[in-house]
Amino acid sequence: MQWLREDLGRNHAPCTLAYFHKPLFSSGAAHGNDPTLKPLWQTLYDAGADIVIGGHDHHYERFAPQDPEGRADSAHGIREFIVGTGGKNTHRLLAAPQPNSEVRQADTYGVLKLTLHKAGYDWEFIPQAGRTFTRFGTRNLPLTNRAVAAQVGLVVS
């Protein structure tokens, strides 16, 4: 993880996103949570990362910002998206969702559009033609992240 800590230490972007195949948290019945990713998440969390995107479980799910232990953390937590809806078969969801899961679905194929800003990010799930499931939202970065951005000379609105 040293390479990641060093890379994140050089990163002065006000909004940081990481992606990898497997999610740490998942309400998918096929694979579910993958605790082997906790050290990676801890490194990202310690560095103030904002978003993690994963796939592996073939469904869409969005989590509220949380820490690597799965505790809600609206001030500094990482929001995880699972976007395994690219066209292969979908997987069933667990009857009881994981804590902090805000929305999940396994019936509609689609993609996630993310727009990163200096003060936060927007997301939108775009379904395949003819389907109606869609979700969108905005998150403003915590003031601590904005202060770091201002220190490195970025205009923060």
Secondary structure, 3 states (H helix, E strand, C coil): CHHHHHHHHHCCCCCCEEECCCCCCCCECCCCCCHHHHHHHHHHHHCCCCEEEECCCCCEEEECCECCCCCECCCCCEEEEEECCCCCCCCCECCCCCCCEEEEECCCCEEEEEEEECCEEEEEEEECCCCCCCEEEEEECCHHHHHHHHHCCCCCC
